[in-house]
Amino acid sequence: MSRLVPAPDALVGKRFDVAVAKMLGISRAKAADVIETGQARVLGRDIAKSGSLMSGDTVEFDLVEEQAEPEPIATDMAIVYEDDDVVVVDKPVGVAAHASIGWTGPTVLGSLLDRGVTITSYGAPGRQGIVSRLDVGTSGLMLVCKSDLAYVEMRRQFAEHEVRKTYHALVQGNLKEDRATIEAPIGRAKVSDFRFCVTPSGKPAVTHWDVMERFGGEATLVSVNLETGRTHQIRVHFSSIGHPLVGDPMYGANPVLSAELGLERQWLHAMKLEFRHPRTRVWTTVTSRYPADLARALDAMRAKHASEGAN
């Protein structure tokens, strides 16, 4: 649909591309493109982008609406539990919890809505129904609220640490204890907007872990329970005690070991989610299994350990 705009007095005498940029609130380069494709012109006379806008000119805009690329859908994201109040998905690696600036990949929220799953309107715009997130590079169980009642109650349960979240992680080195707790505050690292670190000015964070399997001095498979849910908490806490997650170069992992195991991301999976159902109050447990890339890497670690033990 075209629209006619009289030349504003303040833009008379300006280059046509400069005037169009001001009138549309776009860059000069974009304005030049609009002019050259015939989407902006002056009625009654020909004008180049370098020509001057004159008093009495009328600019006709016939803009072609740009079609935004649709968000890709995570077709391989399994729904492992669903009722009228909540849905629990098994989030694959490479899927974000929700849309954010600069992210062009699939999201949990967008993929659920694409399947026709009803989500509560409660929550921040673009993050409706989400009360707890997983990193893009972390796979596993994530709960989204479908009803308003569920959102209010599950947000309370997560905030008060009543939800039990169990992760499995493969960490570098041989942990000294069979079980322990890491209690150290976590905040944003000054060196990067994307990294976090243990810092006295950070928020309280508590991580409990139990050893499941040892691979000599090279790696340890652990079960992890979080009391708190800070960004990158497991990755930061294990790195802080000298045992970064295998496959996590951001926090100090050995890239040679990652390559040997065929890992392209941190070995971390959200295995179990336990919560009191927001409506029925029944204690509910949902479980997952290792995705293919982590299972292959763990098998490779076992084979490597067995081979080294035999030598």
Backbone as CSV, one residue per row, in Angstrom:
resi,resn,N_x,N_y,N_z,CA_x,CA_y,CA_z,C_x,C_y,C_z
1,MET,0.857,-1.189,0.000,0.000,0.000,0.000,0.896,1.243,0.000
2,SER,0.615,2.169,-0.919,1.433,3.378,-1.012,0.878,4.474,-0.109
3,ARG,1.758,5.383,0.293,1.317,6.542,1.054,2.103,7.757,0.585
4,LEU,1.449,8.908,0.632,2.043,10.161,0.166,2.412,11.030,1.353
5,VAL,3.629,11.572,1.333,4.117,12.409,2.431,4.700,13.701,1.853
6,PRO,4.116,14.862,2.188,4.702,16.135,1.742,6.099,16.299,2.327
7,ALA,6.992,16.875,1.522,8.367,17.066,1.995,8.381,17.950,3.238
8,PRO,8.892,17.450,4.373,8.970,18.277,5.582,9.916,19.461,5.364
9,ASP,9.551,20.612,5.908,10.377,21.819,5.749,11.821,21.578,6.184
10,ALA,11.984,20.812,7.264,13.326,20.597,7.813,14.210,19.786,6.880
11,LEU,13.592,19.097,5.893,14.372,18.245,5.003,14.518,18.819,3.599
12,VAL,13.898,19.974,3.354,14.035,20.618,2.049,15.498,21.001,1.828
13,GLY,16.009,20.653,0.659,17.409,20.925,0.345,18.337,19.782,0.690
14,LYS,17.852,18.792,1.436,18.678,17.633,1.804,18.744,16.641,0.643
15,ARG,19.794,15.833,0.620,19.866,14.727,-0.335,18.652,13.832,-0.149
16,PHE,18.178,13.254,-1.243,16.962,12.445,-1.168,17.154,11.232,-0.253
17,ASP,18.336,10.585,-0.332,18.539,9.406,0.528,18.608,9.802,2.000
18,VAL,19.184,10.973,2.292,19.229,11.456,3.676,17.811,11.753,4.172
19,ALA,17.008,12.388,3.307,15.633,12.728,3.682,14.802,11.476,3.932
20,VAL,14.929,10.489,3.042,14.182,9.235,3.202,14.605,8.523,4.485
21,ALA,15.901,8.544,4.772,16.388,7.912,6.007,15.752,8.561,7.229
22,LYS,15.679,9.888,7.223,15.071,10.613,8.346,13.573,10.333,8.436
23,MET,12.898,10.309,7.300,11.447,10.138,7.279,11.021,8.737,7.719
24,LEU,11.855,7.751,7.415,11.508,6.368,7.753,12.209,5.861,9.007
25,GLY,13.186,6.641,9.493,13.919,6.191,10.671,14.801,4.996,10.392
26,ILE,15.439,4.995,9.200,16.305,3.884,8.819,17.690,4.428,8.488
27,SER,18.619,3.539,8.221,19.971,3.973,7.878,19.993,4.564,6.470
28,ARG,21.021,5.351,6.195,21.147,5.948,4.863,21.344,4.871,3.795
29,ALA,22.093,3.831,4.130,22.303,2.735,3.177,20.986,2.038,2.854
30,LYS,20.181,1.828,3.904,18.871,1.206,3.689,17.973,2.117,2.871
31,ALA,18.049,3.430,3.137,17.247,4.400,2.381,17.634,4.377,0.904
32,ALA,18.929,4.284,0.626,19.392,4.219,-0.764,18.815,2.995,-1.462
33,ASP,18.757,1.890,-0.726,18.201,0.658,-1.290,16.710,0.830,-1.579
34,VAL,16.015,1.494,-0.675,14.576,1.741,-0.853,14.341,2.597,-2.105
35,ILE,15.178,3.604,-2.315,15.048,4.487,-3.485,15.352,3.727,-4.771
36,GLU,16.447,2.969,-4.758,16.884,2.276,-5.970,15.934,1.164,-6.375
37,THR,15.160,0.648,-5.453,14.176,-0.398,-5.783,12.797,0.185,-6.051
38,GLY,12.704,1.514,-6.121,11.452,2.156,-6.484,10.420,2.230,-5.381
39,GLN,10.845,1.996,-4.147,9.884,2.028,-3.040,9.716,3.433,-2.467
40,ALA,10.554,4.375,-2.925,10.419,5.779,-2.537,10.731,6.637,-3.757
41,ARG,9.847,7.554,-4.080,10.043,8.416,-5.248,9.317,9.744,-5.019
42,VAL,9.682,10.735,-5.820,9.024,12.038,-5.754,8.002,12.129,-6.886
43,LEU,6.796,12.516,-6.545,5.749,12.610,-7.560,6.082,13.698,-8.574
44,GLY,5.934,13.381,-9.843,6.041,14.384,-10.901,7.432,14.629,-11.433
45,ARG,8.443,14.021,-10.846,9.789,14.208,-11.392,10.699,13.063,-10.978
46,ASP,11.697,12.853,-11.811,12.679,11.824,-11.497,13.736,12.406,-10.560
47,ILE,14.147,11.619,-9.600,15.169,12.084,-8.667,16.061,10.918,-8.268
48,ALA,17.350,11.157,-8.330,18.314,10.151,-7.883,18.476,10.259,-6.371
49,LYS,19.138,9.265,-5.800,19.321,9.292,-4.348,20.158,10.492,-3.914
50,SER,21.003,10.992,-4.854,21.854,12.135,-4.514,21.186,13.473,-4.831
51,GLY,20.002,13.417,-5.448,19.294,14.640,-5.765,18.740,15.307,-4.520
52,SER,18.411,16.587,-4.636,17.924,17.338,-3.470,16.405,17.388,-3.442
53,LEU,15.869,17.239,-2.237,14.424,17.370,-2.042,14.069,18.852,-2.114
54,MET,12.982,19.178,-2.826,12.613,20.577,-3.034,11.317,20.915,-2.304
55,SER,11.147,22.200,-2.006,9.920,22.670,-1.369,8.730,22.347,-2.279
56,GLY,7.693,21.805,-1.695,6.510,21.452,-2.476,6.527,20.037,-3.004
57,ASP,7.668,19.344,-2.890,7.725,17.938,-3.332,6.818,17.072,-2.458
58,THR,6.287,16.036,-3.071,5.547,15.010,-2.336,6.238,13.672,-2.570
59,VAL,6.597,13.016,-1.491,7.283,11.722,-1.589,6.247,10.604,-1.495
60,GLU,6.321,9.710,-2.455,5.431,8.543,-2.431,6.229,7.326,-1.959
61,PHE,5.732,6.689,-0.912,6.345,5.459,-0.395,5.469,4.270,-0.775
62,ASP,6.095,3.272,-1.320,5.391,2.030,-1.649,6.275,0.888,-1.164
63,LEU,6.295,0.750,0.149,7.265,-0.149,0.785,6.826,-1.604,0.724
64,VAL,7.791,-2.442,0.424,7.552,-3.882,0.435,7.886,-4.381,1.830
65,GLU,6.907,-4.990,2.476,7.145,-5.489,3.836,8.111,-6.662,3.793
66,GLU,9.137,-6.544,4.621,10.095,-7.647,4.718,9.500,-8.766,5.550
67,GLN,9.594,-9.962,5.030,9.084,-11.121,5.754,10.162,-11.626,6.707
68,ALA,9.859,-11.570,7.981,10.826,-12.077,8.959,10.960,-13.590,8.791
69,GLU,12.175,-14.059,8.915,12.402,-15.498,8.827,11.680,-16.179,9.979
70,PRO,10.871,-17.194,9.692,10.189,-17.880,10.794,11.192,-18.595,11.686
71,GLU,10.877,-18.662,12.965,11.764,-19.351,13.908,11.815,-20.829,13.565
72,PRO,13.022,-21.403,13.481,13.100,-22.850,13.243,12.483,-23.610,14.408
73,ILE,11.958,-24.786,14.118,11.262,-25.576,15.122,12.105,-26.790,15.520
74,ALA,12.150,-27.065,16.811,12.883,-28.233,17.315,11.972,-29.462,17.206
75,THR,11.971,-30.078,16.028,11.077,-31.217,15.786,11.486,-32.452,16.586
76,ASP,12.751,-32.491,17.032,13.234,-33.658,17.782,13.112,-33.470,19.291
77,MET,12.417,-32.436,19.735,12.251,-32.184,21.164,11.071,-33.006,21.693
78,ALA,11.379,-33.998,22.510,10.333,-34.886,23.021,9.580,-34.255,24.189
79,ILE,8.280,-34.491,24.240,7.476,-34.149,25.412,7.383,-35.409,26.264
80,VAL,7.906,-35.349,27.490,7.969,-36.554,28.327,6.889,-36.567,29.407
81,TYR,6.260,-35.414,29.643,5.131,-35.365,30.581,4.255,-34.180,30.197
82,GLU,2.938,-34.379,30.220,2.041,-33.264,29.928,0.672,-33.521,30.540
83,ASP,0.106,-32.477,31.141,-1.298,-32.497,31.559,-1.848,-31.087,31.349
84,ASP,-2.962,-30.761,31.965,-3.580,-29.456,31.731,-2.790,-28.295,32.349
85,ASP,-1.862,-28.622,33.245,-1.150,-27.572,33.980,0.302,-27.378,33.578
86,VAL,1.005,-28.468,33.319,2.433,-28.366,33.012,2.799,-29.273,31.850
87,VAL,3.897,-28.928,31.196,4.487,-29.790,30.187,5.982,-29.838,30.465
88,VAL,6.551,-31.050,30.434,7.993,-31.220,30.627,8.570,-31.751,29.325
89,VAL,9.561,-31.034,28.796,10.193,-31.448,27.546,11.599,-31.955,27.822
90,ASP,12.100,-32.774,26.903,13.493,-33.219,26.941,14.217,-32.359,25.908
91,LYS,14.790,-31.252,26.363,15.352,-30.248,25.467,16.652,-30.745,24.834
92,PRO,16.723,-30.737,23.497,17.989,-31.103,22.850,19.010,-29.974,22.987
93,VAL,20.273,-30.300,22.817,21.304,-29.269,22.766,21.027,-28.387,21.551
94,GLY,21.369,-27.097,21.646,21.163,-26.188,20.520,19.790,-25.559,20.476
95,VAL,18.988,-25.786,21.512,17.658,-25.181,21.606,17.651,-24.252,22.818
96,ALA,17.252,-22.989,22.601,17.173,-22.030,23.701,15.836,-22.174,24.411
97,ALA,15.777,-21.718,25.661,14.513,-21.781,26.395,13.471,-20.881,25.741
98,HIS,13.895,-19.684,25.344,12.976,-18.717,24.749,13.748,-17.805,23.807
99,ALA,13.054,-17.010,23.033,13.698,-16.100,22.091,14.453,-15.007,22.836
100,SER,15.553,-14.543,22.257,16.319,-13.440,22.824,17.050,-12.727,21.701
101,ILE,17.526,-11.524,21.960,18.201,-10.729,20.944,19.443,-11.468,20.436
102,GLY,19.521,-11.619,19.135,20.679,-12.264,18.531,20.537,-13.762,18.350
103,TRP,19.519,-14.374,18.965,19.347,-15.824,18.837,18.422,-16.120,17.664
104,THR,18.871,-16.940,16.713,18.073,-17.249,15.525,17.710,-18.726,15.443
105,GLY,18.079,-19.485,16.458,17.787,-20.915,16.459,16.426,-21.227,17.066
106,PRO,16.113,-22.504,17.214,14.827,-22.912,17.790,14.762,-22.633,19.282
107,THR,13.545,-22.517,19.802,13.331,-22.320,21.233,12.316,-23.320,21.748
108,VAL,12.386,-23.598,23.038,11.411,-24.481,23.672,10.010,-23.897,23.534
109,LEU,9.882,-22.622,23.866,8.568,-21.980,23.851,7.980,-21.960,22.442
110,GLY,8.768,-21.527,21.458,8.274,-21.464,20.086,7.910,-22.831,19.538
111,SER,8.695,-23.843,19.886,8.437,-25.195,19.384,7.180,-25.789,20.012
112,LEU,6.926,-25.475,21.282,5.692,-25.940,21.925,4.475,-25.254,21.313
113,LEU,4.562,-23.941,21.118,3.437,-23.202,20.539,3.155,-23.683,19.119
114,ASP,4.210,-24.018,18.372,4.036,-24.523,17.009,3.267,-25.841,16.999
115,ARG,3.404,-26.618,18.061,2.701,-27.900,18.154,1.270,-27.744,18.673
116,GLY,0.901,-26.502,18.990,-0.454,-26.274,19.480,-0.603,-26.417,20.977
117,VAL,0.520,-26.486,21.699,0.453,-26.577,23.159,0.068,-25.198,23.719
118,THR,-0.943,-25.176,24.570,-1.386,-23.931,25.190,-0.462,-23.573,26.338
119,ILE,0.009,-22.332,26.359,0.908,-21.858,27.412,0.239,-20.689,28.130
120,THR,0.414,-20.614,29.445,-0.132,-19.497,30.205,0.411,-18.162,29.681
121,SER,-0.355,-17.108,29.872,0.120,-15.773,29.490,0.960,-15.148,30.599
122,TYR,1.031,-15.813,31.764,1.816,-15.290,32.871,3.308,-15.386,32.541
123,GLY,4.040,-14.371,32.943,5.478,-14.342,32.703,5.841,-13.165,31.828
124,ALA,7.144,-12.898,31.729,7.620,-11.775,30.920,7.299,-12.018,29.449
125,PRO,7.081,-10.961,28.681,6.804,-11.122,27.245,7.879,-11.954,26.559
126,GLY,7.450,-12.953,25.810,8.393,-13.829,25.127,8.916,-14.952,25.994
127,ARG,8.586,-14.909,27.293,9.058,-15.945,28.218,7.889,-16.548,29.006
128,GLN,6.690,-16.428,28.458,5.504,-16.878,29.171,5.625,-18.360,29.549
129,GLY,5.215,-18.653,30.770,5.171,-20.036,31.222,6.483,-20.606,31.693
130,ILE,7.587,-19.882,31.512,8.901,-20.425,31.855,9.285,-20.020,33.280
131,VAL,9.537,-21.001,34.113,9.900,-20.739,35.506,11.325,-21.199,35.819
132,SER,11.939,-21.932,34.905,13.316,-22.389,35.079,13.865,-22.721,33.700
133,ARG,15.124,-22.334,33.439,15.687,-22.497,32.101,16.886,-23.436,32.093
134,LEU,17.206,-23.918,30.902,18.455,-24.625,30.656,19.242,-23.825,29.626
135,ASP,20.574,-23.850,29.723,21.417,-23.204,28.726,21.198,-23.843,27.358
136,VAL,21.494,-23.086,26.305,21.410,-23.614,24.938,22.270,-24.872,24.799
137,GLY,23.455,-24.862,25.427,24.382,-25.979,25.296,24.168,-27.113,26.272
138,THR,23.105,-27.038,27.061,22.784,-28.096,28.016,21.481,-28.763,27.610
139,SER,21.478,-30.080,27.599,20.282,-30.832,27.220,19.567,-31.336,28.470
140,GLY,18.323,-31.803,28.277,17.608,-32.442,29.374,16.256,-31.855,29.688
141,LEU,15.763,-32.178,30.862,14.383,-31.899,31.239,14.160,-30.441,31.628
142,MET,13.080,-29.868,31.089,12.716,-28.489,31.387,11.203,-28.389,31.458
143,LEU,10.717,-27.743,32.506,9.278,-27.628,32.752,8.752,-26.277,32.287
144,VAL,7.590,-26.292,31.612,6.912,-25.078,31.178,5.470,-25.146,31.676
145,CYS,4.941,-24.023,32.132,3.601,-23.993,32.716,2.537,-23.673,31.671
146,LYS,1.474,-24.469,31.685,0.367,-24.269,30.754,-0.753,-23.438,31.370
147,SER,-0.960,-23.570,32.679,-2.051,-22.843,33.338,-1.505,-21.728,34.225
148,ASP,-2.351,-20.747,34.492,-1.960,-19.649,35.385,-1.659,-20.182,36.779
149,LEU,-2.484,-21.110,37.252,-2.283,-21.698,38.583,-0.904,-22.346,38.670
150,ALA,-0.548,-23.096,37.631,0.742,-23.785,37.628,1.892,-22.790,37.649
151,TYR,1.771,-21.697,36.899,2.863,-20.716,36.843,3.124,-20.121,38.222
152,VAL,2.069,-19.733,38.901,2.229,-19.110,40.219,2.847,-20.099,41.201
153,GLU,2.329,-21.341,41.209,2.790,-22.331,42.175,4.184,-22.857,41.848
154,MET,4.464,-23.132,40.562,5.778,-23.665,40.213,6.862,-22.603,40.345
155,ARG,6.520,-21.355,40.104,7.497,-20.292,40.335,7.850,-20.244,41.818
156,ARG,6.856,-20.435,42.682,7.112,-20.453,44.124,7.998,-21.637,44.488
157,GLN,7.669,-22.826,43.942,8.448,-24.018,44.275,9.904,-23.884,43.843
158,PHE,10.143,-23.343,42.649,11.517,-23.150,42.193,12.232,-22.110,43.058
159,ALA,11.526,-21.015,43.376,12.134,-19.941,44.172,12.511,-20.415,45.564
160,GLU,11.692,-21.310,46.132,11.939,-21.801,47.488,12.711,-23.122,47.488
161,HIS,13.243,-23.505,46.349,14.121,-24.675,46.203,13.426,-25.973,46.608
162,GLU,12.133,-26.049,46.343,11.391,-27.271,46.655,11.467,-28.279,45.508
163,VAL,11.780,-27.810,44.311,11.924,-28.701,43.161,13.293,-29.356,43.220
164,ARG,13.343,-30.653,42.989,14.613,-31.378,43.015,15.073,-31.615,41.571
165,LYS,16.203,-30.991,41.225,16.748,-31.106,39.865,18.032,-31.923,39.920
166,THR,18.075,-33.026,39.189,19.250,-33.889,39.179,19.886,-33.871,37.796
167,TYR,21.175,-33.556,37.769,21.941,-33.538,36.528,23.015,-34.618,36.604
168,HIS,23.456,-35.093,35.449,24.660,-35.902,35.378,25.702,-35.087,34.627
169,ALA,26.929,-35.102,35.124,28.006,-34.330,34.514,29.278,-35.163,34.497
170,LEU,30.034,-35.021,33.432,31.349,-35.646,33.349,32.373,-34.535,33.537
171,VAL,33.125,-34.622,34.652,34.072,-33.554,34.970,35.494,-34.064,34.801
172,GLN,36.400,-33.162,34.508,37.802,-33.541,34.323,38.473,-33.851,35.655
173,GLY,39.399,-34.769,35.610,40.173,-35.099,36.798,39.464,-36.065,37.724
174,ASN,40.146,-36.402,38.806,39.636,-37.370,39.784,39.224,-36.627,41.053
175,LEU,37.917,-36.492,41.283,37.427,-35.812,42.480,37.875,-36.583,43.723
176,LYS,38.356,-35.879,44.725,38.907,-36.529,45.916,37.836,-37.235,46.724
177,GLU,36.708,-36.555,46.959,35.636,-37.134,47.779,34.651,-37.918,46.913
178,ASP,33.887,-38.789,47.562,32.815,-39.498,46.863,31.556,-38.640,46.788
179,ARG,31.448,-37.710,47.714,30.323,-36.771,47.681,30.729,-35.506,48.428
180,ALA,30.196,-34.395,48.009,30.544,-33.123,48.645,29.563,-32.051,48.197
181,THR,29.706,-30.891,48.805,28.875,-29.736,48.455,29.777,-28.552,48.136
182,ILE,29.455,-27.860,47.060,30.156,-26.616,46.716,29.207,-25.469,47.030
183,GLU,29.631,-24.603,47.932,28.805,-23.448,48.292,29.653,-22.200,48.069
184,ALA,29.355,-21.498,46.971,30.137,-20.320,46.608,29.283,-19.394,45.736
185,PRO,29.285,-18.110,46.034,28.439,-17.167,45.277,28.913,-17.003,43.835
186,ILE,27.943,-16.840,42.929,28.243,-16.736,41.501,27.749,-15.399,40.954
187,GLY,28.604,-14.748,40.179,28.233,-13.487,39.535,28.830,-13.418,38.152
188,ARG,28.497,-12.368,37.419,28.992,-12.213,36.053,30.488,-11.874,36.070
189,ALA,31.251,-12.524,35.189,32.683,-12.263,35.101,32.929,-10.936,34.391
190,LYS,33.898,-10.174,34.869,34.199,-8.870,34.272,34.819,-9.000,32.889
191,VAL,35.442,-10.145,32.630,36.156,-10.308,31.356,35.222,-10.581,30.182
192,SER,33.955,-10.958,30.452,33.045,-11.315,29.365,31.597,-11.188,29.807
193,ASP,30.736,-10.815,28.865,29.304,-10.742,29.161,28.670,-12.127,29.250
194,PHE,29.381,-13.135,28.756,28.796,-14.469,28.683,29.320,-15.418,29.754
195,ARG,30.370,-15.026,30.439,30.971,-15.899,31.447,30.535,-15.497,32.849
196,PHE,30.504,-16.485,33.711,30.209,-16.229,35.122,31.355,-16.788,35.944
197,CYS,31.425,-16.396,37.211,32.540,-16.842,38.045,32.118,-16.812,39.508
198,VAL,32.916,-17.457,40.334,32.729,-17.370,41.781,33.278,-16.026,42.232
199,THR,32.439,-15.244,42.897,32.834,-13.906,43.328,32.073,-13.529,44.598
200,PRO,32.741,-12.860,45.541,32.059,-12.469,46.787,30.820,-11.601,46.552
201,SER,30.789,-10.892,45.424,29.646,-10.017,45.145,28.517,-10.729,44.421
202,GLY,28.687,-12.035,44.176,27.674,-12.795,43.445,26.507,-13.232,44.306
203,LYS,25.576,-13.956,43.689,24.408,-14.481,44.398,24.732,-15.855,44.988
204,PRO,24.147,-16.181,46.134,24.421,-17.475,46.764,24.117,-18.638,45.811
205,ALA,24.969,-19.653,45.835,24.789,-20.821,44.975,25.292,-22.060,45.702
206,VAL,24.472,-23.124,45.674,24.814,-24.359,46.383,24.641,-25.542,45.439
207,THR,25.708,-26.336,45.284,25.723,-27.501,44.405,26.154,-28.730,45.195
208,HIS,25.337,-29.781,45.180,25.686,-31.059,45.828,26.046,-32.065,44.746
209,TRP,27.070,-32.882,44.983,27.413,-33.897,43.992,27.804,-35.229,44.635
210,ASP,27.544,-36.310,43.887,27.904,-37.674,44.279,28.605,-38.343,43.100
211,VAL,29.702,-39.020,43.375,30.431,-39.721,42.318,29.656,-40.961,41.888
212,MET,29.526,-41.141,40.573,28.874,-42.322,40.008,29.891,-43.295,39.402
213,GLU,30.932,-42.730,38.775,31.912,-43.577,38.084,33.211,-42.787,37.946
214,ARG,34.331,-43.482,38.133,35.627,-42.825,38.028,36.413,-43.385,36.850
215,PHE,37.155,-42.529,36.188,37.990,-42.929,35.044,39.430,-42.525,35.334
216,GLY,40.011,-43.171,36.349,41.379,-42.882,36.745,41.529,-41.424,37.124
217,GLY,42.603,-40.820,36.689,42.808,-39.416,37.005,42.282,-38.491,35.926
218,GLU,41.615,-39.076,34.906,41.242,-38.280,33.741,39.863,-37.636,33.859
219,ALA,38.887,-38.371,34.421,37.534,-37.820,34.484,36.716,-38.553,35.536
220,THR,35.632,-37.911,35.968,34.723,-38.476,36.963,33.291,-38.165,36.545
221,LEU,32.441,-39.194,36.558,31.013,-38.999,36.262,30.286,-38.772,37.580
222,VAL,29.545,-37.669,37.660,28.886,-37.328,38.920,27.409,-37.062,38.712
223,SER,26.650,-37.298,39.786,25.246,-36.903,39.854,25.206,-35.611,40.667
224,VAL,24.497,-34.607,40.151,24.519,-33.277,40.748,23.103,-32.826,41.093
225,ASN,22.937,-32.299,42.297,21.666,-31.693,42.704,21.895,-30.229,43.042
226,LEU,21.033,-29.383,42.535,21.166,-27.949,42.768,20.156,-27.464,43.790
227,GLU,20.628,-26.721,44.767,19.709,-26.030,45.674,19.275,-24.718,45.052
228,THR,20.185,-24.114,44.294,19.906,-22.837,43.634,20.021,-23.039,42.124
229,GLY,19.596,-22.074,41.353,19.616,-22.216,39.903,20.279,-21.042,39.220
230,ARG,21.536,-20.785,39.543,22.255,-19.674,38.924,22.690,-20.040,37.502
231,THR,22.843,-19.029,36.667,23.312,-19.253,35.303,24.693,-19.908,35.314
232,HIS,24.832,-21.021,34.560,26.099,-21.755,34.441,26.573,-22.311,35.784
233,GLN,25.665,-22.518,36.737,26.083,-22.867,38.098,26.980,-24.095,38.160
234,ILE,26.562,-25.194,37.542,27.348,-26.424,37.614,28.709,-26.222,36.940
235,ARG,28.696,-25.574,35.798,29.935,-25.342,35.053,30.899,-24.478,35.851
236,VAL,30.389,-23.415,36.458,31.233,-22.498,37.222,31.761,-23.162,38.493
237,HIS,30.880,-23.847,39.222,31.289,-24.440,40.491,32.372,-25.505,40.303
238,PHE,32.208,-26.401,39.332,33.225,-27.440,39.149,34.533,-26.849,38.616
239,SER,34.424,-25.841,37.767,35.634,-25.170,37.303,36.368,-24.508,38.460
240,SER,35.611,-23.970,39.418,36.214,-23.252,40.545,37.014,-24.163,41.470
241,ILE,36.707,-25.474,41.447,37.473,-26.412,42.280,38.481,-27.197,41.440
242,GLY,38.713,-26.727,40.210,39.735,-27.341,39.373,39.278,-28.532,38.563
243,HIS,37.963,-28.712,38.419,37.432,-29.853,37.677,36.358,-29.389,36.683
244,PRO,36.758,-28.646,35.639,35.756,-28.178,34.672,35.056,-29.343,33.984
245,LEU,33.861,-29.094,33.480,33.145,-30.131,32.755,33.890,-30.478,31.473
246,VAL,33.950,-31.758,31.168,34.569,-32.196,29.918,33.782,-31.573,28.750
247,GLY,34.523,-31.019,27.792,33.878,-30.406,26.632,33.466,-28.966,26.819
248,ASP,33.927,-28.329,27.900,33.514,-26.951,28.211,34.721,-26.014,28.212
249,PRO,35.212,-25.627,27.025,36.417,-24.783,26.979,36.216,-23.407,27.601
250,MET,34.988,-22.906,27.649,34.747,-21.593,28.257,35.202,-21.565,29.705
251,TYR,35.089,-22.721,30.377,35.455,-22.772,31.791,36.666,-23.668,32.047
252,GLY,37.516,-23.832,31.021,38.812,-24.451,31.264,38.978,-25.901,30.885
253,ALA,38.042,-26.474,30.120,38.177,-27.885,29.743,39.334,-28.086,28.775
254,ASN,39.901,-29.279,28.807,41.001,-29.647,27.924,40.441,-29.981,26.533
255,PRO,40.752,-29.198,25.506,40.193,-29.461,24.173,40.671,-30.771,23.565
256,VAL,41.841,-31.249,23.997,42.356,-32.515,23.466,41.444,-33.669,23.894
257,LEU,41.055,-33.698,25.180,40.163,-34.742,25.668,38.800,-34.643,24.985
258,SER,38.299,-33.418,24.825,37.006,-33.231,24.155,37.044,-33.822,22.755
259,ALA,38.136,-33.564,22.027,38.268,-34.075,20.660,38.352,-35.598,20.651
260,GLU,39.069,-36.155,21.623,39.186,-37.616,21.697,37.835,-38.277,21.910
261,LEU,36.953,-37.602,22.646,35.632,-38.159,22.949,34.572,-37.738,21.943
262,GLY,34.963,-36.905,20.965,34.010,-36.451,19.960,32.977,-35.481,20.498
263,LEU,33.344,-34.720,21.543,32.399,-33.806,22.187,32.481,-32.412,21.580
264,GLU,31.339,-31.827,21.308,31.292,-30.456,20.795,30.584,-29.520,21.766
265,ARG,30.316,-29.993,22.964,29.686,-29.144,24.008,29.974,-29.776,25.358
266,GLN,29.610,-29.072,26.425,29.877,-29.593,27.759,29.067,-30.866,28.019
267,TRP,29.704,-31.822,28.724,29.017,-33.078,29.051,28.152,-32.813,30.290
268,LEU,26.907,-32.458,30.038,25.984,-32.096,31.115,24.559,-32.338,30.641
269,HIS,23.774,-33.059,31.452,22.402,-33.399,31.063,21.489,-33.353,32.280
270,ALA,20.344,-32.706,32.126,19.337,-32.649,33.193,18.537,-33.951,33.173
271,MET,18.841,-34.842,34.124,18.349,-36.219,34.094,16.999,-36.433,34.758
272,LYS,16.748,-35.697,35.848,15.529,-35.975,36.617,14.960,-34.676,37.170
273,LEU,13.633,-34.589,37.150,12.937,-33.435,37.688,11.861,-33.959,38.632
274,GLU,11.922,-33.518,39.889,10.944,-33.957,40.895,10.273,-32.730,41.502
275,PHE,8.937,-32.722,41.502,8.197,-31.561,41.991,6.823,-31.994,42.495
276,ARG,6.227,-31.137,43.324,4.865,-31.394,43.772,3.920,-30.787,42.743
277,HIS,3.026,-31.623,42.212,2.147,-31.138,41.148,1.368,-29.925,41.640
278,PRO,1.341,-28.847,40.865,0.742,-27.593,41.343,-0.743,-27.682,41.670
279,ARG,-1.454,-28.619,41.065,-2.895,-28.725,41.322,-3.231,-29.893,42.261
280,THR,-2.694,-31.079,41.950,-3.050,-32.270,42.725,-2.204,-32.431,43.981
281,ARG,-1.066,-31.754,44.035,-0.104,-31.843,45.144,0.599,-33.201,45.197
282,VAL,0.430,-34.029,44.168,1.096,-35.330,44.114,2.564,-35.132,43.746
283,TRP,3.468,-35.799,44.485,4.897,-35.714,44.183,5.138,-36.393,42.838
284,THR,5.691,-35.665,41.891,5.811,-36.120,40.509,7.276,-36.207,40.114
285,THR,7.659,-37.315,39.491,9.034,-37.520,39.054,9.068,-37.781,37.555
286,VAL,9.905,-37.049,36.851,10.078,-37.227,35.408,11.558,-37.501,35.163
287,THR,11.854,-38.493,34.322,13.246,-38.865,34.080,13.583,-38.823,32.594
288,SER,14.875,-38.741,32.308,15.373,-38.688,30.943,16.459,-39.739,30.777
289,ARG,17.014,-39.793,29.583,18.179,-40.653,29.319,19.211,-39.826,28.550
290,TYR,20.432,-40.313,28.484,21.481,-39.561,27.811,21.172,-39.419,26.323
291,PRO,21.368,-38.233,25.762,21.255,-38.086,24.308,22.440,-38.757,23.624
292,ALA,22.331,-38.953,22.320,23.310,-39.759,21.580,24.739,-39.243,21.713
293,ASP,24.943,-37.912,21.637,26.316,-37.406,21.660,26.983,-37.634,23.007
294,LEU,26.220,-37.486,24.101,26.802,-37.702,25.426,27.020,-39.189,25.686
295,ALA,26.091,-40.017,25.207,26.241,-41.469,25.384,27.486,-41.958,24.643
296,ARG,27.692,-41.468,23.420,28.883,-41.878,22.652,30.162,-41.436,23.349
297,ALA,30.157,-40.207,23.863,31.347,-39.692,24.534,31.652,-40.493,25.803
298,LEU,30.614,-40.873,26.533,30.817,-41.655,27.757,31.338,-43.051,27.420
299,ASP,30.797,-43.663,26.364,31.300,-44.970,25.928,32.764,-44.866,25.522
300,ALA,33.114,-43.760,24.846,34.506,-43.548,24.432,35.402,-43.369,25.650
301,MET,34.901,-42.700,26.676,35.666,-42.507,27.907,35.899,-43.841,28.604
302,ARG,34.872,-44.678,28.635,35.004,-45.999,29.263,36.002,-46.866,28.501
303,ALA,35.911,-46.813,27.174,36.834,-47.618,26.354,38.267,-47.122,26.528
304,LYS,38.444,-45.811,26.574,39.769,-45.212,26.747,40.355,-45.628,28.103
305,HIS,39.538,-45.584,29.136,39.978,-45.943,30.492,40.340,-47.421,30.564
306,ALA,39.507,-48.255,29.936,39.769,-49.695,29.946,41.054,-50.016,29.213
307,SER,41.276,-49.311,28.088,42.493,-49.538,27.304,43.739,-49.118,28.070
308,GLU,43.666,-47.973,28.732,44.813,-47.471,29.488,45.071,-48.349,30.712
309,GLY,43.973,-48.904,31.285,44.120,-49.768,32.457,44.769,-51.089,32.101
310,ALA,44.554,-51.520,30.836,45.113,-52.803,30.415,46.593,-52.685,30.067
311,ASN,47.037,-51.474,29.795,48.445,-51.268,29.418,49.353,-51.171,30.641
